[in-house]
Amino acid sequence: MEMRSNIRRFQLYGEESAAFVPDLVHLEAIATRASLHNWFIGAHRHPTIVQLLFIERGQGALLTDGSEVALDPPSMVLMPCDCPHAFRFGPDAKGWVLSVAEMLFYDPRVAITDKDQFRQRHAVERIPIPANEGHVRLIRLLFRDIERRRIDANIPVTGGVLALLSLLFSLAQEISSAATEQQDGAQHPRRVLFGRFMQMVESSFRENLPVGSYADALGCSVATLTRACREVTGKAAGALVIERRMLEAKRSLSLTTASVKQIADDLGFDDPAYFARSFRRYSGATATEFRRSTLRREPATNAALARR
């Protein structure tokens, strides 16, 4: 945990002080930023952003969790929010980096193949694209269609853009799942246990159950459940429950007018002050600051679009 806290947190890369943007969709070529940093993007993480990198040609390497993985093109890399990662590219690298605010994946118009499984990802993943020209051509077309909608580097969030995001992330998820099934055959028992645990968390995170209650319901010990969670996500079971509650708090603050006390009550916090401290510790901002930041950009965005 201490090591993670030393890894710099960025909105994109090099923009440490940038404000949270709840509807961010941003696309740029790999070379746009990598060329400014001598083709090396140092270790960092994005607290509120999910990224998808597509390297179509050239050389690249992903550095994460103490290891270096070659990015043999064509490949994608899926980076869930707050997961440390770094990249090394050759000057011949061609491709794209798509950044999407995590909150957009809670929009019902974003129809990913398995949304629950997608939200449970807590590790950076390289997704090799099979030798299938149809796949590569479709991925290229999706990225280019998103690019043509770009206005001043960012992408206005329209229904069409959300449909493109649905297709692109669903395709990445399906390619990843197919590769995992082919590589692993039968699913490892700990991963099955983790999946069952996360399904239970999804249905009962408001009840503030102790980890022992989940373990009892799953017919295992707390230690076994903890090992399963750490193997898949690197996090303890209790941390995953808190994370899910805080994500719901973010959603309520962004999408409803409920008071902080109402949100705390809804999430099973008996003490609103304890909820406030927990939220600040998790998000780095007070609930009020977070809510204000989600409202900050909308008028400016609408005005900018109206001028065009």
C-alpha positions in Angstrom: 0.0 0.0 0.0 2.9 2.4 0.8 4.5 1.6 -2.5 1.3 2.4 -4.3 1.0 5.7 -2.5 4.4 6.8 -3.9 3.2 6.3 -7.5 2.1 9.6 -9.0 -1.6 10.0 -9.7 -2.5 11.8 -13.0 -5.6 12.9 -14.8 -3.9 11.9 -18.1 -0.1 12.0 -17.9 1.9 14.8 -16.4 -1.3 16.6 -15.4 -1.2 15.9 -11.6 -3.3 18.9 -10.6 -6.0 18.5 -13.1 -9.6 18.5 -11.8 -11.8 15.5 -11.9 -13.8 15.4 -15.1 -16.8 13.0 -14.8 -17.5 12.7 -18.6 -14.0 12.7 -20.0 -13.4 10.9 -23.3 -9.9 11.7 -24.6 -8.0 10.1 -27.6 -4.5 10.7 -28.8 -1.9 8.9 -30.8 0.8 7.0 -28.8 3.5 9.3 -30.3 1.7 12.5 -29.2 2.8 12.1 -25.6 5.5 9.4 -25.7 7.6 11.5 -28.0 7.7 14.3 -25.4 9.1 12.0 -22.8 11.8 10.3 -24.9 9.4 7.4 -25.6 9.2 6.4 -22.0 6.0 7.0 -19.9 7.1 6.6 -16.2 5.2 4.8 -13.5 1.8 6.5 -12.7 -1.8 5.7 -12.2 -5.2 7.4 -12.9 -7.6 7.5 -9.9 -10.8 8.2 -12.0 -9.9 7.0 -15.5 -10.0 3.8 -17.4 -7.6 3.6 -20.4 -7.4 1.3 -23.5 -4.2 1.4 -25.5 -4.0 -0.1 -29.0 -0.6 -0.6 -30.6 -0.9 -1.5 -34.2 2.7 -1.3 -35.4 6.2 -0.8 -34.0 7.8 -1.7 -30.6 6.5 -1.3 -27.1 6.6 -2.7 -23.6 4.3 -2.6 -20.7 5.8 -2.3 -17.2 3.6 -3.2 -14.3 3.8 -5.1 -11.0 7.5 -5.3 -11.3 7.6 -7.1 -14.6 8.1 -6.0 -18.2 5.8 -7.4 -21.0 6.6 -6.9 -24.7 3.7 -5.4 -26.6 3.9 -7.4 -29.8 1.6 -5.7 -32.3 -1.3 -5.8 -32.7 -2.1 -5.7 -29.0 -4.3 -3.8 -26.6 -3.7 -2.9 -23.0 -6.6 -2.4 -20.6 -5.8 -0.2 -17.6 -8.5 0.0 -14.9 -8.5 3.1 -12.8 -5.8 3.5 -10.1 -3.6 0.6 -11.4 0.1 1.5 -11.6 1.7 1.1 -15.1 4.5 2.5 -17.3 5.3 2.1 -21.0 8.4 2.0 -23.1 7.9 2.6 -26.9 10.1 2.7 -30.0 9.9 5.8 -32.2 8.2 3.5 -34.8 5.2 2.8 -32.5 1.8 3.5 -34.1 -1.5 3.3 -32.3 -3.8 5.1 -29.9 -4.5 5.7 -26.2 -8.2 6.1 -25.3 -9.0 7.6 -21.8 -12.5 7.4 -20.4 -13.9 8.6 -17.1 -14.7 5.6 -14.9 -18.2 7.1 -14.1 -19.2 6.8 -17.8 -19.2 3.0 -17.4 -22.2 3.4 -15.0 -24.2 5.1 -17.8 -26.9 2.6 -18.9 -26.2 3.6 -22.5 -22.7 2.0 -22.3 -23.6 -1.7 -23.0 -20.4 -3.7 -22.4 -20.8 -7.5 -22.9 -20.3 -8.3 -19.1 -20.4 -5.0 -17.2 -20.0 -6.6 -13.8 -16.9 -8.5 -14.8 -15.5 -5.4 -16.5 -15.9 -3.4 -13.3 -14.2 -6.1 -11.2 -11.0 -5.7 -13.1 -8.2 -4.4 -10.8 -5.1 -5.2 -12.8 -3.5 -3.9 -16.0 -3.9 -6.5 -18.7 -2.2 -6.9 -22.1 -4.7 -8.3 -24.7 -2.9 -9.8 -27.7 -5.1 -9.6 -30.8 -5.3 -12.9 -32.7 -4.0 -13.1 -36.2 -7.3 -12.0 -37.6 -7.3 -9.1 -40.0 -11.0 -8.6 -39.4 -10.4 -7.9 -35.7 -7.6 -5.5 -36.4 -9.5 -3.7 -39.1 -12.6 -3.3 -36.9 -10.5 -2.0 -33.9 -8.8 0.5 -36.2 -12.1 1.7 -37.6 -13.6 2.2 -34.1 -10.6 4.2 -33.0 -10.6 6.3 -36.1 -14.4 7.0 -35.8 -13.8 8.2 -32.3 -10.9 10.4 -33.5 -13.0 12.1 -36.1 -15.4 13.3 -33.4 -12.5 15.0 -31.5 -12.9 18.7 -30.6 -9.9 20.3 -29.0 -8.4 17.0 -28.0 -11.5 15.8 -26.1 -14.4 13.8 -27.5 -17.9 15.3 -26.9 -20.0 12.6 -25.1 -22.8 11.8 -27.5 -25.0 8.7 -27.9 -22.9 7.7 -30.9 -19.6 8.0 -28.9 -21.1 5.9 -26.1 -22.1 3.2 -28.7 -18.6 3.2 -30.0 -17.2 2.8 -26.5 -19.6 -0.1 -25.9 -18.3 -1.8 -29.1 -14.7 -1.2 -28.4 -14.6 -2.3 -24.8 -16.9 -5.2 -25.4 -14.5 -6.4 -28.2 -11.5 -6.0 -25.9 -13.3 -8.0 -23.2 -14.3 -10.8 -25.5 -10.8 -11.2 -27.0 -9.4 -11.3 -23.5 -11.9 -13.8 -22.3 -11.3 -16.1 -25.3 -7.6 -16.0 -24.8 -8.0 -16.8 -21.1 -10.3 -19.7 -21.8 -7.9 -21.1 -24.4 -4.9 -20.7 -22.1 -6.3 -21.9 -18.8 -9.0 -24.4 -19.8 -11.0 -24.9 -16.7 -11.2 -21.9 -14.5 -9.1 -21.9 -11.3 -11.1 -22.6 -8.1 -9.9 -19.4 -6.5 -11.1 -17.3 -9.5 -14.5 -19.0 -9.2 -14.6 -18.2 -5.5 -13.6 -14.6 -6.3 -16.4 -14.3 -8.9 -19.0 -15.6 -6.4 -17.7 -13.2 -3.8 -18.0 -10.2 -6.1 -21.6 -11.2 -7.0 -22.5 -11.3 -3.3 -20.8 -7.9 -2.8 -22.8 -6.4 -5.7 -26.1 -7.5 -4.1 -25.3 -6.7 -0.5 -22.6 -3.9 -0.3 -25.2 -1.6 1.4 -25.6 -3.9 4.3 -22.1 -3.3 5.7 -21.4 -7.1 6.3 -18.1 -8.2 7.8 -15.8 -10.3 5.6 -16.6 -13.2 7.9 -20.2 -13.2 6.8 -19.3 -13.4 3.2 -16.8 -16.3 3.9 -19.5 -18.2 5.9 -22.0 -17.8 3.0 -19.4 -19.0 0.5 -18.5 -22.0 2.7 -14.8 -21.0 3.2 -12.5 -19.4 5.7 -11.7 -15.7 5.7 -8.1 -16.6 4.9 -9.1 -18.6 1.8 -11.3 -15.7 0.6 -8.6 -13.2 1.2 -6.1 -15.3 -0.8 -8.5 -15.6 -3.7 -9.1 -11.8 -3.7 -5.4 -11.0 -3.5 -4.6 -13.5 -6.3 -7.1 -11.8 -8.7 -6.9 -8.2 -7.7 -4.0 -7.7 -5.3 -6.5 -6.4 -2.7 -8.0 -7.8 0.4 -11.7 -8.8 0.5 -12.6 -6.0 2.9 -10.9 -3.4 0.7 -13.0 -4.6 -2.2 -16.2 -4.2 -0.2 -15.2 -0.6 0.8 -14.2 0.2 -2.8 -17.7 -0.9 -4.1 -19.4 1.2 -1.4 -17.3 4.3 -2.3 -18.0 3.8 -6.0 -21.7 3.8 -5.3 -21.2 7.0 -3.2 -19.5 8.6 -6.2 -22.3 7.6 -8.4 -24.9 9.0 -6.0 -23.0 12.3 -5.6 -22.7 12.7 -9.3 -26.1 11.6 -10.5 -28.5 12.4 -7.7 -29.4 15.4 -5.5 -29.5 13.2 -2.3 -27.8 14.8 0.7 -24.5 13.4 2.0 -26.4 12.1 5.1 -29.0 10.4 2.8 -26.2 8.8 0.8 -24.4 7.7 4.0 -27.7 6.1 5.3 -28.3 4.3 1.9 -24.8 2.8 2.1 -25.2 1.5 5.6 -23.1 4.1 7.4 -24.6 4.8 10.9 -22.4 7.8 11.4 -22.3 10.4 8.5 -19.1 11.8 9.9 -17.4 8.4 9.5 -18.8 8.2 6.0 -17.3 11.6 5.2 -13.9 10.6 6.5 -14.0 7.3 4.6 -15.0 9.0 1.4 -12.2 11.6 1.7 -9.6 8.9 2.4 -10.8 6.9 -0.6 -11.2 9.7 -3.1 -8.9 12.4 -2.0 -11.7 14.9 -1.8 -14.7 15.7 0.4 -18.1 14.6 -0.7 -19.0 18.2 -1.3 -15.8 18.9 -3.3 -16.4 15.8 -5.4 -20.0 16.8 -6.1 -19.0 20.3 -7.2 -16.3 18.9 -9.5 -18.8 16.7 -11.3 -21.0 19.8 -12.0 -18.0 22.0 -13.0 -17.7 21.1 -16.6 -21.2 20.8 -17.9 -22.1 24.5 -18.7 -18.7 25.1 -20.3 -19.1 22.0 -22.4 -22.5 22.9 -23.6 -21.4 26.4 -24.4 -18.5 25.2 -26.4 -20.6 22.8 -28.4 -23.2 25.5 -29.1 -20.5 27.7 -30.6 -19.6 25.0 -33.1 
